[in-house]
Amino acid sequence: MIQFTLLLLFLSFLHSVSPAEDVHWIDSNGNAVPNSPNQKSEDGFGGLLIITSDQDWKEKWNTPEDHTPHFKEASEVQVGGELYILLFYINPATNSDGEADVVADLKIIRGDGTVGGEYPDQVIHQGKLKGNPKNIRLSPVQIGFIGEKDDPVGTWKIQIKMTDRVRGVSLDLEDEFELLPMVEGPSI
C-alpha cells in the first residue's frame, strides 16, 4: 500500500494573507497551502478530507493539544483491507447565540462507477462552539471501509460537500483510492 505521513501541524490556519488572496491553510513553516481537491478554505472556513489506513486513528487524535497527531494517508487498499475516511473542519461561523451549523453531503462512487451510497445533511457541528474556533476539529462523521470480495476493484471516489450554513459557504472536497484485488498466497 502506498502511504505517506500526514502531519496535522501543517493544518494550522492562516488568517492574514495578501488582500488579493483568500484565507488558506498553512504548512508547518507558515507558508500558505493552496486549495487542493481534498483540502479547501473559503471565506475563513476550512475543510479537509483524509483517507487513512491507520486503525489507531482515534487514539492518535485523542491526545493532548500540545501533541501533533500523524496520520498515514492511503491511496490504495487490497480486498480484505481497511481504510478510514476522516473529515476535519476549522473556523465555522457562529450566529448571535454562538452556535455553529455545519453539515456535509457524502457520496461514495465505487470502482465500477456506480454510486455506493449517498448520505445528505450529515451533521458535522450544530450548537454552541466550544474553544477557539480556529482549532482543528474532527467531524463526528467518519466512514470505515472494508474491501469486500464482491466489491468492484478500481478507483473509488469519496465526494463531500461540507457547508457552513451560518457563513453560507460550501466546500466541495474529493479524494480517491484504488481497491486492488486480493493477492492470493501459494496453495499447499
N, C-alpha and C positions, 0 to 999 in steps of 0.2 A: 504494500500500500504506500503510495506517495504521500508524504506528510511533511509539514514544516511547522515550526513552533510559532505560535502567535502570542506576542507579548501584549497583555492588556494595558501595559503602561502607555503604549502609543495611542490609546483611546482617550487621551485627555482631550479637552475641548478648547478650541481657540476662540476667544471672544472678540478680539480686535484684529482684523486683517485690514488690508488697504480698502479704502471706501469702494473701490470697483469690484471687490470680491465679496462673496457670501461667507458666512460663518462656516468653518471647516473643522474636522477632526485634525489633531496634530500628532506627530510622532514623538518619540522619547527625546528628540533633540529640539523640539519646539517648532519644527517645520510643518507647514500646512500639508495635509494629505488630501489630494483631490478626490472627488467623489468617484466611486467605482460601483460596479453592479451590486455588490453586497454591502457596501458601506456608503451612506449618504448623509448629508445635512442640508437643511434649507431653513432659512429664516430663524435660525437659532435652535432648531430641533434636529436631533441626530438619531439615526438608526443603523444597526449592524446585524447582519445575519452570518452566523458561523456554523459550518458543518465540521464536527469533530468526531474522532474515534475514541476519545478519552472516556472510558467507562466511569472514571472517578471525577467527572467534571463537576458534580455537586460539591464534593469535598474540596476541590481546587477553588471553587467560587466562594464557599462559606469559610473564609479566613479573615483575620483581622484586616482593617483598612490599610495598614501600613505594608501588607504583603500583596505583591502583584501576582495574580494567577497567570499561568501559562497554559494555553490550550493547543493541542496539535490539530491543525486544520487538515481535513481529509478530502481528497478529490476522487478516491476510488475505494471500493469495498467488494469483496467476493461474496457470492451467495453464501449465506450462513453467517456472515459478518454483521457487525452492528455499527451504526452511526447515530449521532445525536445532533439535532438541529436546534440551535440556540438563538434567541433574539435578545438584543441589547438595545437600550434607548437612553437618551440623555436630554436633559433640559426641556421637559414638557412644559407648556404654558399652563398657568393656573387661572381660574376665574376669580371673581371678587371674594369668594369664600375660601380661596386657597386650594381648590380642588382641580386636579388634572383629569383629563378624559382622553385616553389613548386606546385605540383598537387596531386590530390587524385582520386583513383578509388573507387567508392562506390557500395556496393552490399547489398541488403536487402533480407533476407530469411524469408518468412512468417512462421506462426505457423504450417503449414502442410508440410513444407519442400520445397515448390515451391518458385521460385525466384519472389519477388515482384517488383524488379527494379534493373537495373544496370546502373550506371552513370559514364562512364570513363572520365578521364582527366579533372576533375573539378578543376578550378583554385583556389588555396589556396593563392598564392602570386606570382605575376610576376611584376618585375620592381624594382625601387630603394627601398632599405630597409632603412626606417627612424628610428632613435633612436637606442638604444643599441640592437644588435642582440640577446642578452641574455634575453630580455624582453619576457614574455609570451604573445603570440598573439592569438587572436580568429580568426579562419578562417571565411571568408565570406560565406562558405558553411555550412549551418545549415539545419537540417531536422525537420519539425514539424510532429508529428504522432498523429492521432486521431483514436482510435479503433472504426471502423465502425461495425455495427451489422452483416454484411456479411463477415467480416474478420475472418479467422480461428483462434480459440483460440489455445494457446500453446506457445512454445518458439520461439520468433522472434530473429533473429541474424542480427547484423549490422557488416559488414566487410569492412574495409577501408585499402587501400594500399596507404600510403602517401609517396610521392617521392620528395626528394630534388635533382632536376636534375643537379644543379651545382656541388654538392658534389658527386653525383652518389650513393645515399643511399636511400633505400626504407624501410619503417616500415609497417609491417602487424599488424593492430590493429583490435580487435574484442571485442564486448560486446553483451549482450543479455538481453531480458526482457520477462516476461510472460504476454501474453494477456489473461486475465481471463474473463469468461462470466459475463454479466451484472447481478447484483443482483437485482431481482425484489422485489419491496415492496409489502406489503399486499394489496390485492384488496378490494375495498369498495363496 
